[in-house]
Amino acid sequence: MSNWTKENIPDMTGKRILITGGTSGLGRTETEILAGTGAEVIVAARNTDKGDDVVRSIREARPDAKIEMRQLDLASLASIESFAHRFTQDFDRLDVLINNAGVMVPPYGKTEDGFELQMGTNHFGTFALTGRLLPLLRQTPDSRVVVTSSMAHRQGDPDLSDLDWTERKYNAWQAYGDSKIANLLFTFELDRRLDGKGPRVIAAHPGWTATDLQRHSEVANLLNHVFAMKPEQGALSPLRAATDPTATSGEYYGPTKMGGMRGYPEHATAIPRANDRDLAAELWAVSTERTGVSYDLAA
Ligand SMILES: NC(=O)c1ccc[n+]([C@@H]2O[C@H](COP(=O)([O-])OP(=O)(O)OC[C@H]3O[C@@H](n4cnc5c(N)ncnc54)[C@H](OP(=O)(O)O)[C@@H]3O)[C@@H](O)[C@H]2O)c1
């Protein structure tokens, strides 16, 4: 097959897409591209000024774009709950949920609910939001959930007894890798639990893409000049996961050149630990307990 590019995105007219973190980097680029496909795109932004700016610039470029912004802080379970509550009241369908928002190697910090910031935002936030929107996704025919992981999942080995790093010296890169393998463990476990009943659940990683994500690491920022792709290229794998009609549930897309750093979206390989069913089940139980979100998978 030839390279998958944004030209492969089908007409998305009639589809409603919700994307987290559409205010910067990959999420902003994905939003701009999807707004040109006929889809209605809703940007979930923690910073409403940045959210308004995205909406304004897209409307300037495409006056016919169907785009809106809503406030959501994934580092707050209360924010996720009230966002999902209003969303479910206002809309009767959700075709695609793109879980994109994330943080990488910030100084040690905690979410509003006391979770270590990276696991709290990247995994617990994703788990809680997806669970709360699942009824809406399940009542929408042919819906899908995209989860954004990373090559950094390869170093992931979460200590489920100390996810907040209160017993160990904090290692920000390890915590990032742990949150990104948690994204994959969650994707594959949700796919197994849904057992083909829908939505499709698909993971993607964007290789190495120069964005604001690297702002907490001088080295990563420097290496951006050597290795990084532009957001227009990095966004292709999540976009394929979100729109390719042939994408199957449980799939993982990403570039595969230069060890996964660069290239076009292809079938990517996760490390065996990402497919560890016992670990996935344990993480699911911890996530349910800590977020208070139970998935309704009956029927
Ligand atoms: N760039 C890469 O090379 C790379 C590689 C692998 C994986 N990824 C993954 O790709 C995703 C997007 O990253 P990016 O590179 O585009 O980074 P980015 O430019 O820093 O964008 C991250 C987005 O997440 C939002 N966000 C952060 N914390 C949030 C919270 N608590 N609630 C709601 N939104 C929040 C940010 O909002 P603000 O605009 O308010 O900051 C921003 O819109 C992340 O999941 C990241 O792990 C990126």
PDBQT file of the ligand as one rigid body, heavy atoms in Angstrom, charges set to zero:
ROOT
HETATM    1  N1  LIG A 301       5.315  15.233  20.222  1.00  0.00    +0.000 N 
HETATM    2  C1  LIG A 301       5.773  13.979  20.223  1.00  0.00    +0.000 C 
HETATM    3  O1  LIG A 301       6.864  13.671  19.727  1.00  0.00    +0.000 OA
HETATM    4  C2  LIG A 301       4.966  12.905  20.852  1.00  0.00    +0.000 A 
HETATM    5  C3  LIG A 301       5.488  11.605  20.832  1.00  0.00    +0.000 A 
HETATM    6  C4  LIG A 301       4.753  10.587  21.400  1.00  0.00    +0.000 A 
HETATM    7  C5  LIG A 301       3.518  10.844  21.947  1.00  0.00    +0.000 A 
HETATM    8  N2  LIG A 301       3.034  12.114  21.960  1.00  0.00    +0.000 N 
HETATM    9  C6  LIG A 301       1.719  12.324  22.583  1.00  0.00    +0.000 C 
HETATM   10  O2  LIG A 301       0.923  13.161  21.759  1.00  0.00    +0.000 OA
HETATM   11  C7  LIG A 301      -0.026  13.865  22.564  1.00  0.00    +0.000 C 
HETATM   12  C8  LIG A 301      -0.035  15.335  22.173  1.00  0.00    +0.000 C 
HETATM   13  O3  LIG A 301       1.230  15.873  22.484  1.00  0.00    +0.000 OA
HETATM   14  P1  LIG A 301       1.871  17.122  21.722  1.00  0.00    +0.000 P 
HETATM   15  O4  LIG A 301       3.205  16.667  21.257  1.00  0.00    +0.000 OA
HETATM   16  O5  LIG A 301       0.928  17.704  20.762  1.00  0.00    +0.000 OA
HETATM   17  O6  LIG A 301       2.115  18.097  22.963  1.00  0.00    +0.000 OA
HETATM   18  P2  LIG A 301       1.661  19.603  23.250  1.00  0.00    +0.000 P 
HETATM   19  O7  LIG A 301       1.948  20.473  22.070  1.00  0.00    +0.000 OA
HETATM   20  O8  LIG A 301       2.293  19.957  24.554  1.00  0.00    +0.000 OA
HETATM   21  O9  LIG A 301       0.080  19.488  23.410  1.00  0.00    +0.000 OA
HETATM   22  C9  LIG A 301      -0.483  18.829  24.532  1.00  0.00    +0.000 C 
HETATM   23  C10 LIG A 301      -1.943  19.194  24.627  1.00  0.00    +0.000 C 
HETATM   24  O10 LIG A 301      -2.483  18.575  25.806  1.00  0.00    +0.000 OA
HETATM   25  C11 LIG A 301      -3.164  19.585  26.548  1.00  0.00    +0.000 C 
HETATM   26  N3  LIG A 301      -3.207  19.265  27.984  1.00  0.00    +0.000 N 
HETATM   27  C12 LIG A 301      -2.175  19.067  28.813  1.00  0.00    +0.000 A 
HETATM   28  N4  LIG A 301      -2.627  18.860  30.067  1.00  0.00    +0.000 NA
HETATM   29  C13 LIG A 301      -3.990  18.924  30.003  1.00  0.00    +0.000 A 
HETATM   30  C14 LIG A 301      -5.023  18.815  30.956  1.00  0.00    +0.000 A 
HETATM   31  N5  LIG A 301      -4.780  18.632  32.257  1.00  0.00    +0.000 N 
HETATM   32  N6  LIG A 301      -6.300  18.924  30.541  1.00  0.00    +0.000 NA
HETATM   33  C15 LIG A 301      -6.577  19.141  29.244  1.00  0.00    +0.000 A 
HETATM   34  N7  LIG A 301      -5.645  19.284  28.290  1.00  0.00    +0.000 NA
HETATM   35  C16 LIG A 301      -4.357  19.175  28.673  1.00  0.00    +0.000 A 
HETATM   36  C17 LIG A 301      -2.372  20.848  26.275  1.00  0.00    +0.000 C 
HETATM   37  O11 LIG A 301      -3.117  21.990  26.643  1.00  0.00    +0.000 OA
HETATM   38  P3  LIG A 301      -2.399  23.458  26.675  1.00  0.00    +0.000 P 
HETATM   39  O12 LIG A 301      -2.420  23.959  25.257  1.00  0.00    +0.000 OA
HETATM   40  O13 LIG A 301      -3.281  24.223  27.598  1.00  0.00    +0.000 OA
HETATM   41  O14 LIG A 301      -1.004  23.260  27.203  1.00  0.00    +0.000 OA
HETATM   42  C18 LIG A 301      -2.152  20.714  24.786  1.00  0.00    +0.000 C 
HETATM   43  O15 LIG A 301      -3.315  21.097  24.065  1.00  0.00    +0.000 OA
HETATM   44  C19 LIG A 301       0.357  13.583  24.010  1.00  0.00    +0.000 C 
HETATM   45  O16 LIG A 301      -0.495  12.575  24.527  1.00  0.00    +0.000 OA
HETATM   46  C20 LIG A 301       1.774  13.050  23.912  1.00  0.00    +0.000 C 
HETATM   47  O17 LIG A 301       2.118  12.184  24.961  1.00  0.00    +0.000 OA
HETATM   48  C21 LIG A 301       3.716  13.153  21.427  1.00  0.00    +0.000 A 
ENDROOT
TORSDOF 0
